[in-house]
């Protein structure tokens, strides 16, 4: 019996795979639990179309991330904060502050996509990585200056 998996099942296959299983396993476990649907020609055609559309959407998301990375380019983000005489700032620079600074320049980047190597606690220039897509990473320079 052929079934189309609706989710990943360890040892059997991944979502949208067409796999051959014993009829009892398919009818008594996979289908009632919602893990699979019967591998009829119409269901196969539907899954093929869904996979094609998902690939198209994923490509568009990747292209948008690449366009954003090009637009940001070598832009230096300047963040003003209170600092002591020695250059040590009060608190630390957070991803939210970097995200807000990018928004001021016209770039919408979610704070969860900003990666820090170390915490920023002194005045100076730092390199941060923007994780715009699983295949698109962009490095941006953040300049921390005292108010």
C-alpha positions in Angstrom: 0.0 0.0 0.0 1.3 3.4 -0.9 0.8 6.4 1.4 1.8 10.0 1.3 3.4 11.2 4.6 2.0 14.4 6.1 4.9 14.8 8.5 8.4 13.4 9.1 8.4 9.9 10.6 11.7 8.6 11.8 12.7 5.4 10.0 10.0 5.8 7.3 10.4 9.1 5.5 9.9 12.8 5.3 6.9 15.0 4.8 5.4 14.7 1.3 7.3 11.4 0.6 5.4 8.6 -1.1 6.3 5.4 0.7 5.1 1.8 0.5 3.9 0.3 3.8 2.0 -2.8 4.8 -1.8 -2.3 4.5 -2.4 -2.8 8.2 0.2 -0.3 9.3 -1.2 2.3 6.8 -4.9 1.7 7.6 -4.7 1.1 11.3 -2.0 3.6 12.4 -0.7 6.1 9.9 -4.0 7.3 8.4 -6.1 7.4 11.6 -3.3 9.2 13.5 -3.2 11.8 10.7 0.4 11.0 9.8 -0.4 10.0 6.2 -3.0 9.9 3.4 -3.7 7.2 0.9 -1.4 7.4 -2.2 -4.2 7.7 -4.8 -3.4 9.4 -8.1 -5.4 12.5 -7.2 -3.6 12.8 -3.9 -0.2 12.3 -5.6 -1.0 15.1 -8.0 -2.1 17.4 -5.2 1.1 16.8 -3.2 3.2 17.4 -6.3 1.5 20.7 -6.9 1.9 21.7 -3.2 5.6 20.9 -3.3 6.1 23.0 -6.5 4.3 26.0 -5.0 6.2 25.7 -1.7 9.5 25.7 -3.7 8.4 28.8 -5.5 7.5 30.6 -2.3 10.8 29.6 -0.6 12.7 30.9 -3.6 10.9 34.3 -3.4 11.7 34.5 0.4 15.4 33.8 -0.4 15.4 36.4 -3.2 13.9 39.0 -0.8 16.6 38.3 1.8 19.3 38.7 -0.9 17.8 42.0 -2.0 17.8 43.2 1.6 21.4 42.2 2.0 22.4 44.1 -1.1 20.4 47.2 0.0 22.1 47.2 3.4 25.5 46.7 1.8 28.3 48.3 3.8 26.0 50.6 5.8 27.4 51.5 9.2 24.8 51.6 11.9 25.5 54.3 14.6 24.0 53.8 18.0 24.3 56.6 20.6 24.3 55.6 24.2 25.4 56.9 27.6 29.0 56.0 28.5 31.5 56.6 31.3 34.8 58.4 31.0 36.7 55.1 30.2 34.4 54.3 27.2 32.4 51.7 29.1 28.7 52.1 28.3 25.9 51.8 30.9 24.3 48.5 30.2 24.8 46.8 26.8 23.7 47.2 23.2 20.9 44.8 22.5 19.5 43.3 19.3 16.4 45.5 19.7 18.6 48.7 19.6 20.3 47.4 16.5 17.0 46.6 14.9 15.6 50.0 15.7 18.7 51.7 14.2 18.3 49.6 11.1 14.6 50.6 10.9 15.6 54.3 11.1 17.7 53.8 8.0 14.8 52.1 6.3 15.6 48.4 6.7 13.1 46.1 8.4 15.1 43.4 10.2 13.7 41.3 13.0 15.7 41.5 16.2 15.8 37.7 16.3 17.8 37.6 13.1 20.7 39.7 14.6 23.6 37.7 15.9 26.2 38.9 18.4 29.6 37.2 18.8 30.1 38.9 22.2 28.1 41.4 24.2 28.7 45.0 23.3 29.7 46.9 26.5 32.2 49.5 25.3 32.3 52.3 22.8 33.7 51.3 19.4 33.0 49.5 16.2 31.6 45.9 16.1 30.7 43.4 13.4 27.4 41.7 13.7 25.8 39.0 11.5 22.3 39.4 10.2 20.8 35.9 9.6 18.3 37.0 6.9 17.6 33.5 5.5 19.1 30.0 6.1 21.3 30.6 3.0 21.7 34.4 3.3 23.9 35.9 6.0 25.1 39.5 5.9 27.7 41.2 8.0 27.0 44.8 9.2 29.2 47.2 11.1 27.7 48.8 14.3 29.4 52.0 15.6 28.7 52.6 19.3 29.3 56.3 20.3 28.9 58.1 23.6 26.1 60.7 23.8 
